[in-house]
Amino acid sequence: MSDDANEGKVTATHADINARQEELDREIQDAKEVFDSLFSTRKPKDGWAGLSSGAKSVLKGTAAGVISLVAQPIAGAQEGGVTGFLTGLATGVASCVALPVTGVCVGAYQVGRGMANSAEAIRASRQGMQWNPTTREWYYYYLDQEWNEVQEEEAKLQGKGSTVSQEHEAERKVKDREYYDLLKVSTSATAGEIKKAYYKEARNCHPDKRPDDPEAARKFQELGAAYQILSNEESRARYDKQGKPETNGEESLQKIDPLIFFSVMFGSSLVEPYIGELWIANTADSLMKDVAKDQFDEENEEMSEEERNRRAQETSQEAKLKQRKREVKCALNLRDRIAPFVDGTQDEATYTLFCQEEAMKISKGSFGEVFSTTIGFALQVEADEFLGFSHSFLGVQGHVARTRRNVNSISTNFKIVGAGINAAHAGRKAYRDVESIQKGMQRNESQNADDPELSEADAAMATQTLESTLPAILELAWAINVRDISRTLKHVCKKLFTDASVPMEVRYKRAEAVRILGREFHEIGKAVAQTAEKQDTDDIRARAEIAVMTTMARAQGQDVSEQDTEELIRQAKMMKATRESQFKSTTS
């Protein structure tokens, strides 16, 4: 046999060995993935985590064994009849014994690892370190560092989402360039350049700086309208392709900001430093942007499945980053609020007085008593938990505070479910009533075609029926808001209390300051709630109408302050009371 033939056989043998090795590696990797998904083998934080991990492994192993005992004979019978059934039964019995035993062994191993890690956990916890559940390591957390990270991630996300080329030596072709000319930018300008140009031009043509120019207000509004369109990726792309909207209503609709609506609807800017923008407002904003994106895609070209998945992932990342930014910003604001007490500039009496004044200001605003009690309870219970685990025997007071928080969380969840059921019931009832009224209107129109008063009365009745659902809807919205505020402040306080940029003594002082602030907010909020008038359907309707008006006015570039909206709401209530009084006097 020639040397070439021998060499060929050796090469073939090596290829077979490599192929078998690769196949074996894949099988081992698959088996490892199945094992890891079935049994918990990650590094436990401490003894309690090891015990929990071990118990899960035992339970999963037992459940998998029982399932295998039932499934394997059935699968064997389907494939091989009686022989397959007997083979499957044998395999199932073996799995039923082996899997629980494996679970017990893995569980014992995890408990042992957890006990071994307990000393490290105690030492790290005393040093103020935090446990990272992803990397399974202890680390030091820094509040200012996370704020920098959030800003960097936000900048990257905005850069990634921009569809306009940053290489803009040449002008891009667009259908209309009026808005670009107003801002004095290129049609290929980046989002950052547009923002910078807007602030520059806004300062130059602001009515306060040009009191002698009768056109200043109009120019300022036009500038704001241009920025609203060009600062949004979807509306800018639509403007570039289609030009200005044909009607003012369409243009205003593109610029509606749901954050403004919910800000007017749910209240005071005084609470924003503590809780940021509510989840319900951010969700509405995201939904409107998604609807705008979908409409734009339908108008232009069909999106691929890959593009849809990418967009969904970007939306999810944006929502998580927005919530993270909200929590970090609130933690920074809270740090500034309590700084005078923490650094010793204010004594406890002076600081308590400040907290009381702050709580009174908030409680006097719209829905102020709800904000005050919710914020107060959340702050107080988080501070009690942090101080309780470090300052009480065996952390008893910390466990008590945690139990209070969990009970309150369960109660809030039940309220959301109850409010959701009530809102759904009210909505279905209103839908049936309105449908009945519409059918009656159609009959009346055919019988009394010349009687406009009849149709107006039916329309008013339908409107009144729909408005009757407002209290139930508002109750649901507030139940969601309460849970959102509580969860947000839980993370805010954790960031504030675990900030390793200051020693533990300062962190304890921060917790004491937050506890005082929460106590005063909660007590004053409860006191105000006892005397506050409950909002009826007319009050809610008035606030909703003013919220819509304010949103539309802002969309058109008008400057409407919180004081303006509250005054409009007050006037609407007074007009309603006057009408009721006049109606009573005419009918008596």
N, C-alpha and C positions, 0 to 999 in steps of 0.2 A: 504494500500500500504506500502510495506516495506521501511525501511530507505535506503537500498542499491539502490532501484529503484529510490527513490527521489533524492538520491545523483547523480545517473547516469543522471537523467534528468537535474539537475543543471549543471553538468559538460558539457553535450551536449549543453545546452543553452549558457554557457560561451564560448565554442568553436565556436558556431555560431556567437556570438557577436564579438569575436576576429577576425574571418574570415571577417565579414562585415566591421569591423574597418580597417583591413588591406587593403581590397578592396577600401574602401573610401579614405584611405591615398594615395593609388596608383592613384586613379582618381584625387585627389587634386594635387598630384605631377605632373601628366600628364597635367592637366589644367594649372598649374603654368608654366611648361616648354613651353606650347603653348603660354601663355600670354607673357612670357619673350621674346620669339622669335618674337612675333608680335609687342610688344611695348617695347620701350627703358626705362627701369626703373633703370639703373645703376646710381650711384652718378655722377652728372655732375661736371666738373672741375671748371667752373665759369658761369657767366651769358650767355656768347656767347655759351658755350657748352650746357647749359640748353635750350637755344632757339633752337639750332640745334636739340637736342634730342626731344624737344617738337614738332617741325615741322615734324620730322620723324614719331613720334607716330601718329600725325593727318593724315599724308599722308598714312601710313600703315593701319590705321583703316578705312579710307575711301575706299582704294583699296580693303581691305578684305571684306568690306560690299558690294561693287559692285560685286565682284567675287561670294560671297555667294548668292546674289540675282539671279545671272544667273545659278550657279551650282546646288543649292539646288532643284529647280523644275525639272531640267533635271535628277538628281539622283533619285528623288522621282518618276518620271514617269517611269524610267527604272525598278524600284523595285515594284511599286504598281499601275501602270497605271494612270488613271485619278485621283483616290483618292490620290495616292502618289504624283502626280503633284501638287494637291491643297495643300496637307500637306507641301510639299517642298516649295511651293510659300509662304505660311504663314511663314515658318521658315526663308526663304530667306529675306522676307520683314522685319521681326523682327531683323535679323542680320544686314541688311542694315541700320537700324536705330541705333541699339545698338552699333555696332562696331565703327562707326565714333564718336558717343557721348563719348564712352569710350576713343577713341583716343584723343579727345579734352580735356577730364578730365585729362588723363595721361600727355598730353602735357603741360597743365596749371600747373600741379604738378611739372613737370621737370623744367619748366621755373622758378617757385618759388624757387625750390631747388638751381638752378643755381645762381639766384640773391642772395640767402642767403649765398652761398659759395664764392661769389665774393670777399668779404672782406678778407677771408682766403687766396684766390688765390693771391690777391695783396700783402698781407703781406708775404706769402711764396715765391713769385717771387722776391720780394725785398731782401729777405734773401738769395737768390741764390738756393732755393730748386727746385726740379724737380717733375713733376707729373708722377706717375706710372699708365699707362692706364689699367694695369691688376688688381692691388690691389685697384685702385682708391684712392690712398693716396699720400701725399706729402712726399718727402724724400730728404736727402742730398746725392749727388753723389761724389764718390772719385775715381779718375783715377787710382792711385796705387792699391787700393783695387780691382778694376775690373781686373787689370792685374794679380793679385794673383789668383782671381777666375777663370780666363781663363786658367791659367796654371794648376790649380787643376782639372778643368773639362777635360782638354786635357789629363792629366795623367790618370784620371778615364776612359776616352773613349779608350785610348790605352790599358789599362789593361783589359777592358771588351772585346776588339776585339782580344786579344791574344788567339790563339788556343793551345799554348804550355803550358803544366802544369808547375807551378812554384815549384812544389815539385819534385826536380830532383836528388834525391839521386842515382837513378839508370839511366844508359844510355838508351835512347830510341833507338829502332832498326830502322835504316835508310838504304837505298840502298847504299848510298855513303857518306862518312864522310870527304872527302878531305877538303872541305871548313871549316868545324868545326876544323879540325886539323891545318889549316892555321892560324885561329884566336885563337887557343889553348883554346877552350871552349868545354863544354859538349854538346852532341846532345840534351840535355834537357834544355839548357841555355835559360834564358828569354831574351826578346828584349833589356832590359837595360844592361844585362851582355854582350850581343853581341856587343852593341855599345861601351861599356867601353873597351872591349878587342880589338876592332878594333883601337880605338884611341891610345891605348897603343902600339900595334904592329906597327901601322903606324909611330909613332914617332921613334921607334927603327930602322926601315928599310927604312926610307925616304932617297932618293938619295943624298939630300943635306948634310945629316949627315954621309953618307958612300961614300965619293967621290972615295975611292980606291977600292970599290967593284963593279965590272962590272955587277954583277947580281942584284944590288940594285933596279934598275928601273923595271926590270922584276918582282921581288918579290913584289915591291910596287903595281904594276898593278894587280898582282894576288890577293893580299890582298884586293884591292878595289873591284875586281870582286866578291870575296867571300862575302864581306860585302853587296854589292848590292843585292845579292840573299838572304842572310839570314836575312837582315833587313826588307824585305817585307814579309808579312804574306803569301800571295798566292804563291809567287815564292819559299819561303822556304818549304811550304807544298809540292809543286810539286817536288822540289829537293829531299826532304826526301823520296818520294815515287818512283821517276823515275830516280834519279841521275842527273848527268850533262847532259845538252842538247847535242844531237848528233853532231850538227854543230855549228860553231862559229856564223853564222848568226842568228840562233835561240836563242843562248845565248845573243847576243847583243840586239835582239829584246825585250827580257824580261826585259832588263835593260834600255831601252830608257826612258828618262825623258822629257815629253813634256814641262815642265817648262823651260828647257834649250833652246828648240827650239824657244819658244815665247820670251824668254829673248833676244836671238840673233836677232830674226825677228823684234821686236818692240823697241829694244833699250837699252838705257843706264842704267847702275846700279846706276847712280847718282840720278835718280828719285825714286829709291826704298825706301829710307827713308821717302819720302813724300807720296807715294801712295801704297807701298807694291807690292805684286804680283798681276798682272792683273787678273780680273775675268775670262777672256777668257782662260788664261793659267791654272788656277785652275780647270776650268770646263773640259778642255781637259785631265788634269791629272786624275780627278775623273772618266771620261768616260773610260779611258784606264784601270784603276784599276777595274772598274765594268766589262769590257770585260774580263779581266784576271780572275776575280772571276767566271764569267759565264762559261768560258772555263774549269776552274778547276772543277767546279761542274759537267759539262757534262762528263768530263773524269772519275769522281769518282762515284757519285751517284746522283740520282734525288733529288732536294730539295723540301721540303714540302712548301705548301702555307704559312704556319705560318713562316717558315724560310725566305722565300722571303720577306714577309712583315717586318720582323725584320731587315733584311739587308737593305731594302729600308729606314726604319726609321733611322738606324744607319748612312747611307750615307747622309741623310738629316741633321741629327744632326751634323755630321762631317763638312758638307759644311757651316752650320750656324756658328759653332764654329770657323772655319777657317777664315770666313769673320770678325767675331767679334774680333778675335786675330789680324787680319790685321789692323783693325781700331784702336784698343787700342795701338798697337805697333807704328803706325804712329803718334798717338797723343803724345806718349812719345818722339818720335824722334823730332816732331815739337816743343815740350816744350823745349827740349835741344837746338834746333836751335835758338830759340828766347830768351833764358835765359839771354844772355849778355845785351840785350836791356831792358828786364823786370826788372832785378835786378840793373840796373843803371851802369853796367860795361862799356857799350858802349853808347855814345850819339846817337841822331837820324841820324846825318850825317855819322858817322862811321858805324852804323848798316845798313843804306841805301846802302852804298858802298859795304858792305858784301853781301847784297841781290842782287845787280847788278852783282857782280862777280859770285855768285852762278848761277844766271839766264843765264849768258853768257856761263858758262861751260856746262850747260844742253842744251842750244840752239845749241851749236856746235856739239852735238852728233847726232846720227841717230834719225830722227823724233823729234829732240830737240825742234824745234819751236812749234810743236803741243803740246808736253808735257808742255812746258813753258806757252803757252797761256791758255791751259785748266786748269792747276794747278793754275795759277795766277788769272783767273776769279773766280774760285771756292773759293779760299781763301779770295779774296777781298770782294765778295758778302756776304759770311758768316760773316765776321767781320763787314761789314757795317750794316747787319741786327741786329747783337747782340748789337752794339753800338747805332744804330739808335733807337731801342726800349727803350733803357735806357737813352739816352742823348738828344733826340729831343722831341719837343712838341707833345704830344699824340702819340709818337712813329711813326710819319709820315715817317721819313727817314728809319725806319725799315721796314715799309710796302712797301716803294719804292724799297728797296733792295730785299725784298721777291718777289715782282712782277717781277723784273729783272731776278731773278733766275728761277721763274716759266716759264717766256717767253722763256728763254734760254733752259729750260728742254723740253718744247713743241717743240721748233725748233730742238733740238737734236733727239727727238722721230720721227719727220717727216723725218729727215735725215736718220735715221735707216731704216724706212719704204722704202724710196726712194732708198737707197743703196741696201736693200734686194731685191727690185723689179729688179734693174739693174743687180745684181749678178745672180738672178734666170734667167733673160732673157739671159744674156751672157752664163750661163751654159747650158741652153736649146739649144741655137744656136750652141755652141761648140759641144754638144752631137750630134746634127744632122749632123754637118759638119764632125766630126770624123767618124760617122756611114757611111756617104757617101764615105769618103776616104777609109774606110775598105772594102766596097763593090767594090770600084774601084781596090783596091789592090788584091782582090780575082780574079777579072776578068783578071788583068794584069798577075797574077801568072799562070793562066791557058794558057794565050796566049804567054807570054814571060817568060817561066820558067827558061831560062838561062841568064836572064838579072838582076843581083843583084842591079845595080844602080837605076833601076826603083823602086824597093821595098824600097830602102833606101830613095829615094826622097819622096815617099808617107809617110813613117814613119816620116820623118822630117817635112812634111806638117802637119801631125796629131799632132805632138808635138807642133808645132808653133800655131796651132789652140787652143790647150788646154792652152798654156801659155798666149794667148790673153785675157783669163778671169781673170788673176791675178790682174790687176788694180781694177776691180769691186769687187773682193773678198776682197782685201786690204782695199778698201773704206768702205765696210760693217764692216770689223773688227775694223777699226778705229772709226767708228761711235759708235759701241758698247763700245769701250775703253773709249771714251769721256764721255758717260753716266755713265760708271762704275767709272771713276775717280771723276766725279762731285758728285755722290751719296756717295762715300766713304769719300771724304773730307768734305761733309756736316756733317756726323756723327763724323768725327775726330775733327772738330772745335767745335761741340757741347760738346764733352767730355772735350776738353781743356778749354772752356769758362765756363763750369758748375762745374768744379772741386772744391769741397767745402773744399779741404785741404788748400786753400789760400783764403784770404779775397776778397771781391768784387773789391777793388781797383786794386789788382794784376790781377784779371780776365780781367778788362778793359784794363790794360796795355798789357796783352797777346793779346787781340783783336786788339789793336793799332799796335802791332808788326806784327801780321798776316796780317793786312791790308797793311802795308808797303811792306811786303814780296810779297803779292799777286799783288800789284800794279806794282812793279818792274818786276816780272816774266811776267806779262801780256804785259807790254809795250815793253820789250826787245824781248819777243817771237814774237809779231806782227812785230817789226822792222826787225828781222831776217827772218821772213816768206816772207817779200816783196822781198828779194834778194835770197831766197833759190830756188834751182832748183827742179822742180817737178819730182818725180820719174817715169820713164817710165817702160815698161814691162821688158826690159833687166835688169834694176837696181833691180826691185823686184825679178826677177828670180835669179840674182846673190846672193842677200841676202838670198833667200829661200834655194838655193843650199848650201851656207856656213852654214846656220842654221842647215840643215840636217847633213852636214859633222861634225859640232861641236857636235851635239847631239850624233851621232854615236861614235865619238872619246871619249866623256865623258863616254859613255856606256861601252867602252873598257878600261876605267881606265886612259885615257890620260888627262893631265892637259892642258886645252886650255883657255887662258884668254880673256877678252873682247878686249884688244888691239890686240891680235892675230886674232880674228874674223874680226875686223874692217880693219886690214891690208890685210887679205885675200879678203875681199869685195873690197877694193881699188885696189888690184892687178887684180881681176876679171874684174873690170871696165876698167882698163888700157889695159888689153889683148883684151877686146872687142873693144876698140877704135883703137888699133893697127890693128886688123883684118879688121875693117871697112876701115881704111886708106889704107891698102894693097889692099883690094878689089877694092876701087875706083881708085887706081893707075893702077891696071891691066886692068880695064875696060875702062879707059880713053884713 
